[in-house]
């Protein structure tokens, strides 16, 4: 989803939107968080929660905790934290799908060889 979706969905004010846009800037911290959570999703959580929708809900809860911790630490509001949690969960799920696709393509290629 485009970043504007989250700001509109949570009806963020101009100040809150600026805080949110700062949070979602691609940087090492965000990329590492997404990568670590995607690895956790694929490596451990799928075994526990085999239903992909349930697994997403678990990661939405995890994203909410990450966002709430950041909100307390940095002082942005609950709407910004909620928008960031949903954004983070969507990024993690998208990364999981990309990694699954790459693994699937790799296994297809190996089977053809």
C-alpha positions as CSV (number, residue, x, y, z in Angstrom):
1,X,0.0,0.0,0.0
2,X,1.2,3.5,-0.6
3,X,2.1,5.5,2.5
4,X,-0.8,7.9,1.8
5,X,-3.2,5.1,2.4
6,X,-2.2,4.7,6.1
7,X,-2.3,8.4,6.7
8,X,-5.8,8.7,5.2
9,X,-7.1,5.5,6.8
10,X,-6.2,6.8,10.3
11,X,-7.2,10.4,9.4
12,X,-3.8,11.7,10.5
13,X,-3.4,15.5,11.1
14,X,-0.7,17.3,9.2
15,X,1.7,17.0,12.2
16,X,0.8,13.4,12.8
17,X,1.3,12.7,9.1
18,X,4.8,14.2,9.2
19,X,5.6,12.0,12.2
20,X,4.3,8.9,10.4
21,X,6.2,9.7,7.2
22,X,9.4,10.1,9.3
23,X,8.8,6.6,10.8
24,X,8.3,4.9,7.5
25,X,11.3,6.3,5.8
26,X,13.4,3.5,4.5
27,X,16.4,3.2,6.8
28,X,18.5,0.4,8.3
29,X,16.4,0.2,11.4
30,X,13.1,-0.3,9.5
31,X,14.7,-2.7,7.0
32,X,16.3,-4.8,9.7
33,X,13.0,-4.9,11.7
34,X,11.2,-6.1,8.5
35,X,13.9,-8.6,7.7
36,X,14.1,-10.0,11.2
37,X,10.3,-10.3,11.5
38,X,10.0,-11.9,8.1
39,X,12.6,-14.5,9.1
40,X,10.7,-15.1,12.3
41,X,7.4,-15.5,10.4
42,X,8.9,-18.0,7.9
43,X,11.1,-19.9,10.3
44,X,9.1,-20.2,13.5
45,X,5.7,-18.7,13.4
46,X,4.4,-20.7,10.4
47,X,5.1,-23.9,12.3
48,X,3.0,-22.6,15.3
49,X,0.3,-20.8,13.3
50,X,-0.2,-22.7,10.0
51,X,-3.2,-20.6,9.0
52,X,-1.6,-17.6,7.1
53,X,-4.4,-15.2,8.3
54,X,-3.8,-16.2,12.0
55,X,-0.1,-15.7,11.5
56,X,-0.7,-12.2,10.1
57,X,-2.8,-11.4,13.1
58,X,0.0,-12.5,15.4
59,X,2.4,-10.2,13.5
60,X,-0.1,-7.4,13.5
61,X,-0.1,-7.7,17.3
62,X,3.7,-7.8,17.3
63,X,3.8,-4.7,15.0
64,X,1.4,-3.0,17.4
65,X,3.8,-3.7,20.3
66,X,6.8,-2.4,18.3
67,X,4.9,0.8,17.3
68,X,3.6,1.3,20.9
69,X,7.1,1.0,22.3
70,X,8.3,3.6,19.8
71,X,5.3,5.8,20.5
72,X,6.1,5.9,24.2
73,X,9.8,6.4,23.6
74,X,9.4,9.1,21.0
75,X,6.1,10.7,22.0
76,X,4.0,10.3,18.9
77,X,0.3,9.6,19.3
78,X,-1.8,6.5,19.2
79,X,-3.1,7.2,15.7
80,X,0.5,7.4,14.4
81,X,1.4,4.3,16.3
82,X,-1.6,2.4,14.8
83,X,-0.8,3.6,11.3
84,X,2.8,2.5,11.7
85,X,1.8,-0.9,13.1
86,X,-0.4,-1.6,10.1
87,X,2.3,-0.3,7.8
88,X,4.9,-2.5,9.4
89,X,2.7,-5.6,9.4
90,X,2.0,-5.1,5.7
91,X,5.7,-4.6,4.9
92,X,6.5,-7.8,6.8
93,X,3.9,-9.8,5.0
94,X,5.0,-8.5,1.7
95,X,8.6,-9.4,2.4
96,X,7.5,-12.9,3.5
97,X,5.6,-13.4,0.2
98,X,8.7,-12.1,-1.8
99,X,11.0,-14.6,0.1
100,X,8.5,-17.4,-0.5
101,X,8.3,-16.6,-4.2
102,X,12.1,-16.6,-4.4
103,X,12.4,-19.9,-2.6
104,X,9.7,-21.4,-4.8
105,X,11.5,-20.2,-8.0
106,X,14.8,-21.5,-6.7
107,X,13.3,-24.9,-6.0
108,X,11.6,-25.0,-9.5
109,X,14.9,-24.1,-11.0
110,X,16.7,-26.9,-9.1
111,X,14.1,-29.4,-10.1
112,X,14.6,-28.6,-13.8
113,X,18.3,-29.0,-13.6
